[in-house]
């Protein structure tokens, strides 16, 4: 286990030492996960043949510290600290609420080379409210689509088979 320190002084625990082959990849687990969750460990092992993988305990989970009250900005700072520990830039993969966090971090301008999100909750989900976004957040779906598009090398979502954003909320009924 290694640690890094977030902007507010919170200790963030992670696995991965940067000595592997390939570009750095930071895995961002979901709300009920931690870095040693069996699925994340398996994913890190599979991806470790192509990337130097960093898996961390999000704030308030596993061996990482916490600070109250919760704010998405602190989690973005935590991911920034992880990217810094990985060498200053990284590919980022996020699952569920971790996907939303990764989208928010990309939109905030963190040095994310490529972004992959898996099963981000719909904009009506309570998990998104916990992460600082909800169906009342103006333009959330548009914001998320733009963040994903910005992370793609050619900036286009619509022509990528199987890639798109959908929502059960009205959010302009935009489908990328």
C-alpha positions as a Python dict, from the first residue, in 0.01 Angstrom:
ca = {
    (1, 'X'): (0, 0, 0),
    (2, 'X'): (111, 351, -85),
    (3, 'X'): (-39, 684, 10),
    (4, 'X'): (-69, 1031, -135),
    (5, 'X'): (-216, 1345, 16),
    (6, 'X'): (-512, 1535, -123),
    (7, 'X'): (-528, 1915, -125),
    (8, 'X'): (-718, 1928, 208),
    (9, 'X'): (-461, 1702, 379),
    (10, 'X'): (-664, 1380, 355),
    (11, 'X'): (-454, 1066, 310),
    (12, 'X'): (-549, 861, 3),
    (13, 'X'): (-438, 495, -3),
    (14, 'X'): (-357, 321, -330),
    (15, 'X'): (-194, 19, -488),
    (16, 'X'): (42, 54, -782),
    (17, 'X'): (394, 182, -773),
    (18, 'X'): (450, 315, -1122),
    (19, 'X'): (718, 59, -1204),
    (20, 'X'): (503, -139, -1450),
    (21, 'X'): (514, -112, -1827),
    (22, 'X'): (285, 124, -2010),
    (23, 'X'): (109, 452, -1948),
    (24, 'X'): (-49, 519, -1609),
    (25, 'X'): (-414, 422, -1567),
    (26, 'X'): (-613, 522, -1258),
    (27, 'X'): (-913, 305, -1167),
    (28, 'X'): (-1197, 488, -988),
    (29, 'X'): (-1432, 244, -815),
    (30, 'X'): (-1795, 299, -732),
    (31, 'X'): (-1948, 426, -409),
    (32, 'X'): (-1950, 87, -237),
    (33, 'X'): (-1612, -30, -361),
    (34, 'X'): (-1250, 1, -251),
    (35, 'X'): (-915, -71, -415),
    (36, 'X'): (-905, -435, -306),
    (37, 'X'): (-1257, -520, -418),
    (38, 'X'): (-1212, -851, -608),
    (39, 'X'): (-1348, -716, -936),
    (40, 'X'): (-1112, -417, -930),
    (41, 'X'): (-816, -638, -841),
    (42, 'X'): (-897, -866, -1135),
    (43, 'X'): (-938, -569, -1371),
    (44, 'X'): (-609, -418, -1254),
    (45, 'X'): (-436, -750, -1319),
    (46, 'X'): (-578, -778, -1670),
    (47, 'X'): (-497, -417, -1759),
    (48, 'X'): (-153, -439, -1597),
    (49, 'X'): (-14, -609, -1907),
    (50, 'X'): (-75, -286, -2102),
    (51, 'X'): (-73, -9, -1838),
    (52, 'X'): (79, 86, -1506),
    (53, 'X'): (-240, 56, -1301),
    (54, 'X'): (-322, 261, -993),
    (55, 'X'): (-624, 161, -788),
    (56, 'X'): (-717, 374, -489),
    (57, 'X'): (-956, 387, -197),
    (58, 'X'): (-1189, 677, -252),
    (59, 'X'): (-1232, 919, 37),
    (60, 'X'): (-1395, 754, 339),
    (61, 'X'): (-1333, 400, 213),
    (62, 'X'): (-1074, 134, 288),
    (63, 'X'): (-748, 280, 415),
    (64, 'X'): (-812, 637, 294),
    (65, 'X'): (-907, 918, 528),
    (66, 'X'): (-1212, 1143, 511),
    (67, 'X'): (-1325, 1496, 590),
    (68, 'X'): (-1677, 1625, 644),
    (69, 'X'): (-1894, 1751, 490),
    (70, 'X'): (-1884, 1558, 164),
    (71, 'X'): (-1813, 1760, -151),
    (72, 'X'): (-1747, 1639, -506),
    (73, 'X'): (-1468, 1898, -530),
    (74, 'X'): (-1273, 1710, -262),
    (75, 'X'): (-1306, 1386, -457),
    (76, 'X'): (-1184, 1565, -768),
    (77, 'X'): (-885, 1685, -562),
    (78, 'X'): (-829, 1323, -453),
    (79, 'X'): (-823, 1207, -814),
    (80, 'X'): (-585, 1495, -896),
    (81, 'X'): (-354, 1369, -619),
    (82, 'X'): (-371, 1018, -767),
    (83, 'X'): (-289, 1146, -1114),
    (84, 'X'): (4, 1338, -966),
    (85, 'X'): (124, 1021, -789),
    (86, 'X'): (99, 840, -1124),
    (87, 'X'): (333, 1090, -1287),
    (88, 'X'): (121, 1397, -1363),
    (89, 'X'): (-113, 1259, -1629),
    (90, 'X'): (-309, 937, -1667),
    (91, 'X'): (-579, 747, -1845),
    (92, 'X'): (-881, 716, -1614),
    (93, 'X'): (-1149, 447, -1590),
    (94, 'X'): (-1451, 495, -1364),
    (95, 'X'): (-1731, 261, -1257),
    (96, 'X'): (-2079, 375, -1149),
    (97, 'X'): (-2045, 680, -923),
    (98, 'X'): (-1671, 662, -998),
    (99, 'X'): (-1765, 715, -1363),
    (100, 'X'): (-1948, 1034, -1270),
    (101, 'X'): (-1650, 1145, -1062),
    (102, 'X'): (-1420, 1080, -1359),
    (103, 'X'): (-1649, 1283, -1588),
    (104, 'X'): (-1655, 1570, -1339),
    (105, 'X'): (-1275, 1556, -1308),
    (106, 'X'): (-1230, 1567, -1686),
    (107, 'X'): (-1467, 1863, -1706),
    (108, 'X'): (-1266, 2034, -1429),
    (109, 'X'): (-955, 2008, -1645),
    (110, 'X'): (-755, 1735, -1472),
    (111, 'X'): (-474, 1597, -1694),
    (112, 'X'): (-668, 1293, -1814),
    (113, 'X'): (-535, 1149, -2141),
    (114, 'X'): (-830, 921, -2213),
    (115, 'X'): (-1145, 858, -2017),
    (116, 'X'): (-1350, 540, -1997),
    (117, 'X'): (-1672, 526, -1798),
    (118, 'X'): (-1871, 214, -1717),
    (119, 'X'): (-2231, 222, -1599),
    (120, 'X'): (-2257, 583, -1483),
    (121, 'X'): (-2583, 613, -1290),
    (122, 'X'): (-2873, 786, -1461),
    (123, 'X'): (-2930, 1148, -1372),
    (124, 'X'): (-3224, 1047, -1152),
    (125, 'X'): (-3006, 831, -929),
    (126, 'X'): (-2951, 919, -560),
    (127, 'X'): (-2583, 832, -614),
    (128, 'X'): (-2550, 1128, -848),
    (129, 'X'): (-2704, 1355, -590),
    (130, 'X'): (-2436, 1230, -349),
    (131, 'X'): (-2172, 1311, -611),
    (132, 'X'): (-2295, 1665, -658),
    (133, 'X'): (-2515, 1626, -965),
    (134, 'X'): (-2884, 1558, -1013),
    (135, 'X'): (-3158, 1602, -1267),
    (136, 'X'): (-3191, 1955, -1130),
    (137, 'X'): (-2832, 2030, -1234),
    (138, 'X'): (-2873, 2244, -1546),
    (139, 'X'): (-2728, 2077, -1853),
    (140, 'X'): (-2578, 1782, -1666),
    (141, 'X'): (-2626, 1533, -1950),
    (142, 'X'): (-2492, 1785, -2202),
    (143, 'X'): (-2199, 1855, -1970),
    (144, 'X'): (-2125, 1482, -1936),
    (145, 'X'): (-2145, 1427, -2313),
    (146, 'X'): (-1907, 1716, -2375),
    (147, 'X'): (-1663, 1582, -2113),
    (148, 'X'): (-1662, 1238, -2276),
    (149, 'X'): (-1630, 1385, -2625),
    (150, 'X'): (-1340, 1602, -2512),
    (151, 'X'): (-1160, 1291, -2388),
    (152, 'X'): (-1185, 1115, -2725),
    (153, 'X'): (-898, 1171, -2970),
    (154, 'X'): (-1128, 1294, -3250),
    (155, 'X'): (-1385, 1453, -3017),
    (156, 'X'): (-1678, 1264, -3172),
    (157, 'X'): (-1917, 1042, -2979),
    (158, 'X'): (-2193, 972, -3229),
    (159, 'X'): (-1981, 764, -3465),
    (160, 'X'): (-1847, 533, -3195),
    (161, 'X'): (-2046, 206, -3200),
    (162, 'X'): (-2195, 126, -2862),
    (163, 'X'): (-2091, 456, -2704),
    (164, 'X'): (-2348, 706, -2598),
    (165, 'X'): (-2523, 867, -2307),
    (166, 'X'): (-2884, 809, -2223),
    (167, 'X'): (-3101, 920, -1938),
    (168, 'X'): (-3435, 840, -1785),
    (169, 'X'): (-3477, 1210, -1700),
    (170, 'X'): (-3587, 1471, -1950),
    (171, 'X'): (-3245, 1649, -1968),
    (172, 'X'): (-3330, 1765, -2318),
    (173, 'X'): (-3360, 1404, -2437),
    (174, 'X'): (-3012, 1438, -2579),
    (175, 'X'): (-2850, 1113, -2683),
    (176, 'X'): (-2489, 1140, -2794),
}
